[in-house]
């Protein structure tokens, strides 16, 4: 992996988290002008945050900005396996930096907010009903949809590879995933999106914060990786191996 791609993943993922966690802070924290503006605002801004991240990193690294995307692309041969650790490290660094910038931007609002759970929610996801097996399934399904449709963009003539998909269709996809499937766990669908900011919450001296809920932290990491891997395997089998074999016969 080149240094240019590594930096692109840092900046792309950082932009994603700055704007994505930023809207959560705007909606949840006390005395924000956007306080209590609701789920539609959060899902819309997250979609546009993806748009911004893809615009930044797309032409350089393919804008994975998500370890589950990187894993799925590697499984389908889009990048060498040797490049995976570099992508993942860049994504984690970017997510951490983006979360730190959100903390700085909203620092007075963190101080004005009494509910420690709301402060944690700015940084990381959590289910409204804690049921680890079903929470894991929610993350698997959401990420499966993300990767399966992304692969479908390329198959349907939008170009070859993630770098040529363009930012808008991916943003719309993330928007509908949030609206339709995000109500259970908050749709992390991205290990870096959850783990990087959760680490930032743990390290930063956020006033009045609670623990970082490490008991749940494995779900938004393991679930998306499983969902991404399944999407890569199923897509490859259905639209490449299966169809080619059918045509051959």
Backbone bond lengths (Angstrom), bond angles and torsions (degrees), N, CA, C in turn:
res aa  C-N    CA-C-N  psi(-1)  N-CA   C-N-CA  omega(-1)  CA-C   N-CA-C  phi
1 X - - - 1.468 - - 1.528 109.47 -
2 X 1.310 116.70 132.28 1.454 120.57 -178.06 1.527 111.06 -79.06
3 X 1.320 115.84 159.47 1.458 121.39 177.41 1.528 110.55 -62.09
4 X 1.337 116.64 -34.98 1.463 120.82 179.55 1.527 111.17 -62.70
5 X 1.319 117.20 -44.34 1.468 120.56 178.54 1.527 111.11 -67.18
6 X 1.332 116.31 -38.85 1.457 121.09 178.66 1.532 110.23 -60.04
7 X 1.328 116.89 -46.78 1.460 120.66 178.84 1.529 111.73 -66.04
8 X 1.328 116.16 -36.37 1.468 119.49 178.40 1.523 111.06 -62.28
9 X 1.329 117.23 -40.39 1.464 120.04 178.12 1.528 111.40 -68.01
10 X 1.335 116.97 -35.88 1.466 119.49 176.00 1.521 110.61 -63.12
11 X 1.327 116.98 -50.77 1.454 120.29 -176.38 1.533 111.65 -70.30
12 X 1.330 117.02 -39.23 1.461 119.42 179.41 1.518 112.17 -65.26
13 X 1.335 116.76 -45.65 1.457 119.99 179.46 1.528 110.50 -70.01
14 X 1.336 116.50 -36.24 1.459 119.13 176.71 1.510 112.25 -61.14
15 X 1.336 116.81 -41.08 1.458 120.68 177.78 1.529 110.46 -65.33
16 X 1.325 116.40 -41.61 1.459 120.90 177.30 1.518 111.32 -56.10
17 X 1.321 117.35 -48.27 1.462 120.66 -174.92 1.526 111.52 -75.77
18 X 1.330 117.52 -38.21 1.459 119.65 177.62 1.526 110.82 -56.51
19 X 1.328 116.73 -46.72 1.464 120.40 -178.24 1.527 112.35 -80.52
20 X 1.344 117.05 -34.34 1.459 120.14 -178.89 1.520 112.64 -73.43
21 X 1.330 116.82 -54.02 1.461 119.09 175.59 1.523 110.62 -66.31
22 X 1.331 115.72 -27.41 1.453 119.59 178.42 1.515 112.52 -61.76
23 X 1.321 117.93 -41.62 1.467 119.32 179.89 1.520 110.60 -69.62
24 X 1.326 117.76 -33.50 1.463 119.32 177.17 1.531 109.45 -64.49
25 X 1.337 116.56 -42.75 1.462 119.75 176.54 1.526 110.89 -61.08
26 X 1.328 116.13 -42.05 1.462 120.30 -178.44 1.521 111.83 -61.82
27 X 1.320 116.02 -38.25 1.466 120.44 -176.13 1.527 111.90 -81.65
28 X 1.319 118.05 -32.81 1.465 120.75 -171.47 1.519 114.98 -96.65
29 X 1.319 118.70 -32.24 1.462 120.03 -169.30 1.526 112.62 -83.25
30 X 1.323 114.43 148.50 1.458 122.64 -176.60 1.531 111.91 -63.52
31 X 1.326 114.85 139.10 1.465 124.56 175.83 1.527 113.86 69.22
32 X 1.324 117.31 11.60 1.459 119.46 169.58 1.521 108.53 -75.45
33 X 1.311 117.29 142.10 1.465 120.67 178.70 1.529 112.01 -64.16
34 X 1.335 116.35 -20.93 1.464 120.26 -179.78 1.521 112.67 -99.29
35 X 1.311 118.23 8.26 1.464 121.34 -175.14 1.521 111.28 -56.29
36 X 1.339 114.52 135.10 1.475 123.42 177.13 1.528 113.25 66.55
37 X 1.337 117.77 22.94 1.464 119.06 179.91 1.518 113.62 -79.76
38 X 1.332 118.35 -11.17 1.445 120.28 163.64 1.512 118.49 100.66
39 X 1.347 113.18 177.65 1.457 122.74 -173.29 1.517 112.74 -66.51
40 X 1.323 117.58 -36.46 1.463 119.57 -178.68 1.528 110.39 -64.56
41 X 1.321 117.20 -34.90 1.460 120.42 177.11 1.526 110.19 -67.95
42 X 1.332 116.81 -42.88 1.463 120.61 -179.48 1.531 110.82 -63.56
43 X 1.321 117.18 -48.68 1.470 119.60 -177.01 1.530 111.31 -67.26
44 X 1.325 116.81 -35.96 1.460 119.47 179.60 1.525 110.94 -66.95
45 X 1.325 116.39 -45.11 1.459 119.62 -179.22 1.528 111.57 -68.13
46 X 1.336 117.90 -36.05 1.466 119.01 175.64 1.527 111.07 -62.30
47 X 1.330 116.20 -39.97 1.464 119.21 177.47 1.524 110.86 -61.76
48 X 1.323 115.97 -43.11 1.454 119.70 179.68 1.530 111.32 -71.58
49 X 1.323 116.99 -28.26 1.465 120.35 173.95 1.525 110.41 -64.49
50 X 1.331 116.22 -40.02 1.465 120.06 174.26 1.525 110.05 -62.05
51 X 1.323 116.44 -43.27 1.469 120.66 177.30 1.526 110.08 -54.52
52 X 1.329 117.13 -47.85 1.460 121.03 -178.71 1.526 111.47 -64.06
53 X 1.332 116.53 -43.13 1.455 119.82 179.89 1.514 112.93 -63.80
54 X 1.324 116.44 -39.20 1.464 120.92 179.63 1.527 110.43 -69.74
55 X 1.332 117.03 -38.97 1.464 119.94 177.30 1.527 110.39 -60.67
56 X 1.325 116.99 -41.77 1.462 121.07 -178.21 1.522 111.52 -67.14
57 X 1.331 116.57 -48.75 1.467 120.05 -169.83 1.525 114.18 -98.64
58 X 1.324 117.95 -19.47 1.456 121.40 -171.90 1.516 115.68 -53.56
59 X 1.312 118.69 -51.66 1.468 119.04 -176.42 1.526 113.93 -67.27
60 X 1.326 117.03 -15.59 1.462 120.20 -173.59 1.527 112.32 -104.90
61 X 1.333 116.71 -52.12 1.461 120.59 -174.09 1.522 113.53 -112.83
62 X 1.340 117.25 -5.76 1.451 120.28 -172.40 1.506 112.59 90.59
63 X 1.343 117.13 -2.58 1.470 122.90 175.36 1.519 112.28 53.82
64 X 1.317 116.30 53.96 1.467 117.45 172.19 1.523 109.74 -64.50
65 X 1.331 117.40 -49.81 1.472 126.46 -179.84 1.533 112.64 41.54
66 X 1.314 116.50 29.41 1.460 122.62 -174.40 1.525 108.15 -167.24
67 X 1.334 118.75 117.86 1.466 120.02 -179.53 1.526 113.93 -58.03
68 X 1.341 117.56 -30.58 1.462 119.84 178.67 1.523 111.08 -67.06
69 X 1.333 116.75 -36.38 1.464 121.13 175.96 1.521 109.63 -65.07
70 X 1.323 116.13 -46.41 1.465 120.17 179.74 1.517 111.30 -58.76
71 X 1.330 117.22 -44.36 1.456 121.12 178.94 1.521 110.91 -61.26
72 X 1.327 116.96 -46.12 1.460 120.91 -178.48 1.530 111.41 -63.72
73 X 1.322 116.69 -41.76 1.465 120.56 179.39 1.525 110.27 -64.80
74 X 1.333 117.14 -40.03 1.464 120.41 178.49 1.526 111.05 -65.13
75 X 1.319 117.19 -40.32 1.470 120.92 179.20 1.519 110.54 -60.53
76 X 1.324 116.68 -38.73 1.464 120.79 -179.34 1.524 113.09 -90.11
77 X 1.329 117.09 11.31 1.455 120.56 172.74 1.507 115.81 81.31
78 X 1.342 117.70 13.98 1.451 119.76 -177.74 1.515 114.21 -75.70
79 X 1.330 116.53 -26.93 1.463 122.18 175.46 1.520 107.58 -138.96
80 X 1.333 118.95 155.49 1.470 120.14 175.38 1.521 110.81 -70.56
81 X 1.319 116.46 149.76 1.464 120.75 179.74 1.522 111.48 -60.82
82 X 1.318 117.27 -27.91 1.458 120.40 179.85 1.525 112.54 -65.37
83 X 1.339 116.88 -19.78 1.462 120.43 -179.92 1.523 112.78 -85.29
84 X 1.322 117.72 -15.84 1.465 121.60 -174.28 1.527 112.53 -59.05
85 X 1.341 120.52 -49.47 1.470 119.10 -178.99 1.526 113.22 -58.34
86 X 1.320 117.56 -37.56 1.454 120.49 178.59 1.517 112.11 -65.19
87 X 1.334 116.60 -43.35 1.463 120.30 175.71 1.519 110.47 -59.44
88 X 1.326 116.22 -48.81 1.460 120.28 -177.40 1.524 111.88 -61.73
89 X 1.323 117.06 -42.92 1.456 120.16 -179.84 1.527 110.61 -64.33
90 X 1.324 117.05 -44.62 1.457 119.71 177.86 1.521 112.16 -59.80
91 X 1.322 116.46 -41.67 1.465 120.85 179.72 1.527 111.56 -64.76
92 X 1.317 117.42 -41.58 1.464 120.52 179.86 1.529 110.86 -67.34
93 X 1.324 117.02 -41.80 1.463 119.83 178.18 1.527 110.24 -62.76
94 X 1.322 116.62 -45.87 1.456 120.24 179.51 1.511 112.62 -61.32
95 X 1.339 116.76 -42.37 1.464 120.66 179.96 1.523 110.77 -63.88
96 X 1.319 116.73 -40.94 1.462 120.97 179.42 1.527 110.44 -64.20
97 X 1.322 116.91 -45.90 1.464 120.35 -179.43 1.526 110.65 -64.11
98 X 1.331 116.65 -43.41 1.461 119.89 178.91 1.512 111.96 -58.90
99 X 1.337 116.72 -42.28 1.467 120.71 179.34 1.523 111.35 -66.17
100 X 1.325 117.31 -38.31 1.470 120.54 177.43 1.521 110.84 -62.76
101 X 1.323 116.84 -38.65 1.465 120.31 178.70 1.530 111.38 -67.07
102 X 1.319 117.03 -36.21 1.468 120.26 175.64 1.522 109.95 -63.11
103 X 1.332 116.52 -43.96 1.465 120.22 179.01 1.528 110.81 -59.67
104 X 1.329 116.71 -43.30 1.461 120.67 178.95 1.525 111.33 -65.03
105 X 1.318 115.85 -44.71 1.466 120.90 -176.73 1.525 111.38 -62.41
106 X 1.323 117.54 -39.87 1.462 122.04 -175.02 1.535 112.65 -106.29
107 X 1.319 117.53 22.50 1.462 120.72 -171.65 1.533 112.67 -55.32
108 X 1.319 118.11 -47.42 1.467 120.30 179.95 1.517 111.69 -63.85
109 X 1.327 116.78 -30.51 1.464 120.21 179.79 1.528 110.94 -75.48
110 X 1.333 116.77 -33.11 1.462 118.94 171.99 1.527 110.17 -62.64
111 X 1.319 117.04 -40.38 1.461 120.59 179.21 1.528 111.35 -66.48
112 X 1.333 116.65 -34.35 1.463 120.31 -177.95 1.522 113.11 -80.15
113 X 1.321 117.40 -14.33 1.477 121.91 -177.35 1.520 109.92 -90.28
114 X 1.323 117.12 128.46 1.459 121.71 -177.98 1.521 112.59 -88.15
115 X 1.311 117.99 -32.38 1.464 122.06 -174.36 1.530 110.44 -77.18
116 X 1.323 116.25 110.93 1.471 120.89 -178.66 1.521 112.00 -67.59
117 X 1.324 117.49 -26.47 1.468 119.86 178.01 1.526 111.32 -67.33
118 X 1.322 116.94 -36.28 1.459 120.48 177.24 1.525 110.92 -66.53
119 X 1.320 116.64 -36.09 1.465 119.97 178.17 1.521 110.79 -65.12
120 X 1.319 116.94 -42.18 1.461 119.99 177.38 1.526 110.83 -65.43
121 X 1.341 116.87 -37.43 1.461 121.15 -177.22 1.523 112.30 -63.74
122 X 1.329 117.55 -23.74 1.463 120.16 175.35 1.523 110.22 -62.76
123 X 1.328 116.58 -35.31 1.459 121.36 -172.42 1.528 113.30 -94.94
124 X 1.307 118.33 -35.25 1.465 119.30 -170.62 1.521 110.90 -142.31
125 X 1.318 115.27 161.79 1.452 120.89 -178.79 1.527 111.21 -86.93
126 X 1.316 115.43 161.64 1.464 122.00 176.19 1.520 107.67 -159.81
127 X 1.327 117.44 147.99 1.465 119.96 178.93 1.522 110.93 -81.89
128 X 1.318 117.10 148.43 1.453 120.00 172.61 1.519 110.92 -75.73
129 X 1.331 117.24 -29.53 1.468 122.32 172.64 1.518 106.43 -118.96
130 X 1.323 117.05 112.24 1.468 120.65 -174.31 1.521 109.42 -83.34
131 X 1.316 114.70 105.68 1.468 123.08 176.92 1.521 104.66 -143.54
132 X 1.318 116.84 95.29 1.453 120.70 -168.23 1.529 114.31 -53.67
133 X 1.336 120.00 -45.56 1.474 118.17 178.74 1.534 112.70 -60.31
134 X 1.337 117.04 -44.94 1.461 119.52 -179.55 1.527 111.63 -72.70
135 X 1.324 116.99 -34.68 1.470 119.45 174.98 1.520 110.12 -61.42
136 X 1.327 116.41 -41.68 1.465 120.87 178.52 1.526 110.27 -63.22
137 X 1.330 116.62 -43.27 1.464 120.67 179.23 1.528 110.68 -62.21
138 X 1.331 117.41 -39.02 1.472 120.33 177.80 1.520 111.19 -59.25
139 X 1.329 116.32 -44.03 1.464 119.69 -179.80 1.536 111.26 -69.55
140 X 1.316 116.69 -35.88 1.464 120.12 176.87 1.528 110.47 -63.29
141 X 1.321 116.80 -47.24 1.467 120.80 -178.03 1.530 110.62 -64.00
142 X 1.319 116.96 -47.70 1.462 120.02 -178.65 1.514 112.28 -59.60
143 X 1.343 116.37 -42.94 1.463 119.43 -178.79 1.520 111.36 -74.29
144 X 1.322 117.53 -33.09 1.459 120.55 174.72 1.533 109.84 -58.40
145 X 1.329 116.21 -46.79 1.466 120.08 179.02 1.528 110.20 -60.79
146 X 1.322 116.63 -44.91 1.461 120.66 179.75 1.525 111.55 -54.99
147 X 1.319 116.88 -52.39 1.468 119.91 -174.44 1.515 112.43 -76.17
148 X 1.322 117.52 -37.45 1.468 119.40 -179.03 1.522 110.52 -63.49
149 X 1.329 116.79 -41.74 1.460 119.67 179.70 1.528 110.71 -71.85
150 X 1.326 118.15 -37.60 1.466 120.10 176.69 1.526 110.45 -59.68
151 X 1.341 116.91 -45.42 1.461 119.38 176.45 1.527 110.43 -61.94
152 X 1.315 116.96 -34.86 1.466 120.76 -179.48 1.519 111.76 -67.90
153 X 1.323 117.52 -33.23 1.468 119.43 175.68 1.522 110.54 -54.11
154 X 1.316 116.28 -49.21 1.460 120.60 -179.03 1.509 112.24 -65.28
155 X 1.333 117.14 -37.89 1.460 121.57 -178.26 1.520 111.62 -66.84
156 X 1.360 114.97 -31.25 1.460 118.91 -174.42 1.520 113.31 -92.26
157 X 1.336 116.39 20.99 1.453 118.84 170.25 1.511 116.54 96.98
158 X 1.331 116.53 10.16 1.459 118.91 179.00 1.515 111.94 -81.73
159 X 1.298 118.74 1.87 1.453 121.85 -177.56 1.506 109.64 119.70
160 X 1.309 117.09 177.20 1.450 120.22 -178.80 1.512 109.58 -110.68
161 X 1.319 116.67 127.69 1.449 121.23 177.00 1.513 112.53 91.30
162 X 1.332 115.92 155.12 1.447 121.26 -176.82 1.525 113.04 -62.72
163 X 1.323 118.22 -31.57 1.461 120.63 -175.49 1.521 112.03 -63.78
164 X 1.342 117.46 -24.94 1.460 119.89 -175.27 1.525 113.28 -99.61
165 X 1.332 117.66 5.89 1.454 119.48 -177.40 1.519 112.52 -72.10
166 X 1.307 117.67 -31.02 1.448 120.53 -173.09 1.514 110.49 87.81
167 X 1.333 115.45 156.60 1.461 120.29 -173.27 1.526 113.19 -79.83
168 X 1.319 117.74 -34.79 1.462 120.00 -170.75 1.527 113.67 -64.06
169 X 1.336 120.66 -48.77 1.463 118.53 -178.99 1.522 113.67 -62.09
170 X 1.335 117.09 -34.78 1.465 119.59 178.03 1.524 109.99 -68.19
171 X 1.337 116.94 -39.91 1.461 120.43 178.06 1.525 111.45 -62.27
172 X 1.327 116.55 -43.69 1.465 119.87 178.43 1.533 111.27 -63.34
173 X 1.318 115.64 -37.71 1.462 120.20 178.26 1.521 110.79 -63.37
174 X 1.332 117.52 -46.29 1.467 120.52 179.02 1.523 110.78 -64.26
175 X 1.321 116.68 -35.11 1.466 120.62 178.02 1.533 110.56 -61.49
176 X 1.315 117.81 -48.57 1.462 119.49 -177.37 1.522 111.56 -70.43
177 X 1.326 117.82 -32.25 1.463 119.60 175.01 1.527 109.60 -62.76
178 X 1.323 116.63 -43.76 1.459 119.63 178.78 1.508 112.58 -63.28
179 X 1.328 116.85 -43.64 1.460 120.29 -178.93 1.521 112.37 -68.39
180 X 1.321 116.76 -39.69 1.466 120.87 -172.28 1.519 114.04 -91.93
181 X 1.323 117.23 -34.98 1.470 120.74 -171.92 1.525 113.42 -121.81
182 X 1.331 117.52 -4.26 1.458 119.88 -173.29 1.507 116.08 -83.06
183 X 1.315 117.96 -8.26 1.458 120.26 -174.45 1.515 115.40 -72.16
184 X 1.309 117.99 -11.29 1.465 119.98 -178.17 1.525 112.17 -88.33
185 X 1.327 116.62 -55.41 1.465 120.76 -174.45 1.524 113.59 -116.62
186 X 1.315 117.91 -3.36 1.456 119.75 -174.66 1.514 113.20 87.01
187 X 1.324 116.47 10.82 1.481 126.35 173.97 1.520 114.00 41.28
188 X 1.331 115.69 68.86 1.464 118.92 173.17 1.527 109.86 -59.58
189 X 1.328 116.47 -51.64 1.475 125.94 -178.62 1.526 112.77 41.78
190 X 1.322 116.28 24.96 1.457 122.05 -175.28 1.523 108.29 -165.95
191 X 1.332 118.57 107.25 1.468 119.75 -178.17 1.520 114.01 -57.68
192 X 1.334 117.75 -38.86 1.467 120.36 -179.32 1.518 111.11 -68.25
193 X 1.330 116.67 -36.30 1.459 120.87 -179.77 1.522 111.16 -59.45
194 X 1.327 117.38 -33.72 1.464 120.17 -178.80 1.527 112.20 -93.65
195 X 1.331 116.97 -47.99 1.459 119.89 -171.53 1.529 112.20 -71.81
196 X 1.328 118.08 -42.34 1.458 120.13 179.76 1.526 112.27 -59.00
197 X 1.339 118.75 -52.16 1.464 120.13 176.90 1.533 113.34 -65.80
198 X 1.320 118.07 -32.16 1.473 119.42 177.87 1.528 109.98 -64.13
199 X 1.326 116.32 -39.61 1.465 120.19 175.92 1.524 109.80 -63.93
200 X 1.331 116.56 -41.04 1.468 119.97 177.49 1.524 110.61 -60.67
201 X 1.324 117.73 -43.44 1.466 121.38 177.10 1.521 110.92 -59.70
202 X 1.332 116.22 -40.04 1.466 120.98 -179.48 1.532 111.33 -66.37
203 X 1.334 116.85 -39.53 1.467 120.96 -173.91 1.529 112.44 -84.46
204 X 1.315 117.56 -41.94 1.458 121.02 -173.15 1.531 111.80 -70.32
205 X 1.323 117.19 146.48 1.476 120.55 179.29 1.531 111.78 -82.04
206 X 1.337 115.70 58.07 1.465 120.10 179.20 1.522 108.66 -60.79
207 X 1.324 118.79 125.08 1.474 119.91 -177.96 1.525 111.79 -64.18
208 X 1.323 115.65 130.14 1.457 121.12 176.01 1.512 114.94 68.91
209 X 1.330 117.81 25.13 1.455 119.14 -177.05 1.531 111.27 -79.27
210 X 1.321 116.13 161.44 1.456 124.53 174.00 1.525 108.63 -100.37
211 X 1.354 116.03 -172.86 1.459 118.83 173.49 1.524 109.53 -66.87
212 X 1.317 116.62 165.35 1.473 121.70 -173.29 1.525 113.58 -90.71
213 X 1.307 118.13 13.10 1.473 123.78 175.47 1.520 111.96 54.98
214 X 1.329 116.09 53.85 1.460 120.36 -179.96 1.519 112.08 -66.40
215 X 1.333 117.39 -21.73 1.467 119.79 179.47 1.525 111.49 -61.43
216 X 1.331 116.85 -30.90 1.472 121.06 179.87 1.518 112.36 -94.39
217 X 1.321 118.10 -16.08 1.467 121.99 -166.48 1.521 114.51 -59.38
218 X 1.336 117.94 -23.02 1.468 119.71 -178.69 1.525 111.80 -72.89
219 X 1.334 117.82 -26.55 1.472 120.86 -175.17 1.528 111.91 -63.30
220 X 1.358 118.96 -50.78 1.471 118.53 179.94 1.525 113.92 -75.81
221 X 1.311 117.95 3.92 1.463 121.64 171.45 1.524 109.95 -101.90
222 X 1.311 116.13 -53.82 1.470 121.12 -176.89 1.527 111.32 -68.98
223 X 1.327 117.22 -43.70 1.466 120.55 -177.96 1.517 113.44 -57.53
224 X 1.334 118.57 -52.90 1.466 119.26 178.22 1.525 114.15 -61.59
225 X 1.330 117.59 -36.50 1.461 118.70 178.88 1.528 110.78 -65.78
226 X 1.326 116.93 -40.66 1.471 119.99 176.69 1.528 110.05 -64.98
227 X 1.334 116.71 -46.69 1.459 120.25 -178.99 1.515 112.74 -61.51
228 X 1.328 116.54 -41.71 1.455 119.81 178.21 1.511 112.52 -65.20
229 X 1.342 116.42 -42.93 1.463 120.34 179.34 1.524 111.08 -64.18
230 X 1.326 117.15 -42.79 1.465 120.79 178.62 1.528 110.93 -61.98
231 X 1.331 116.94 -42.47 1.465 120.06 179.90 1.519 110.85 -61.44
232 X 1.330 116.50 -41.60 1.462 119.81 179.89 1.519 111.38 -63.49
233 X 1.329 116.00 -44.74 1.467 120.57 -177.76 1.524 110.79 -67.65
234 X 1.327 116.99 -46.49 1.468 120.96 -177.99 1.523 110.47 -65.58
235 X 1.321 117.05 -44.10 1.462 119.28 179.84 1.527 110.72 -62.01
236 X 1.323 115.93 -44.09 1.461 120.31 179.84 1.523 110.76 -60.41
237 X 1.311 116.28 -42.95 1.471 120.28 -177.52 1.526 111.34 -69.82
238 X 1.337 116.41 -45.16 1.467 120.16 -174.11 1.525 111.48 -73.29
239 X 1.336 117.32 -48.22 1.453 120.07 -169.08 1.522 114.42 -102.68
240 X 1.299 116.93 -2.04 1.461 118.71 176.84 1.523 110.33 -123.14
241 X 1.307 116.49 -68.88 1.466 119.60 -176.59 1.526 111.95 -63.75
242 X 1.344 116.79 -48.98 1.453 120.01 -174.67 1.530 111.20 -65.79
243 X 1.321 116.10 -47.13 1.465 118.97 -177.47 1.521 111.48 -65.65
244 X 1.315 116.36 -42.05 1.458 119.09 179.41 1.525 111.38 -62.28
245 X 1.313 116.70 -39.45 1.448 120.13 178.56 1.520 110.87 -67.79
246 X 1.345 115.12 -38.98 1.457 118.65 179.41 1.529 111.59 -64.47
247 X 1.335 115.04 -40.84 1.465 119.63 -179.98 1.543 109.84 -65.96
248 X 1.319 114.93 -39.88 1.475 120.02 -178.91 1.529 111.85 -61.76
249 X 1.338 115.18 -29.14 1.466 119.17 -179.80 1.529 111.78 -93.34
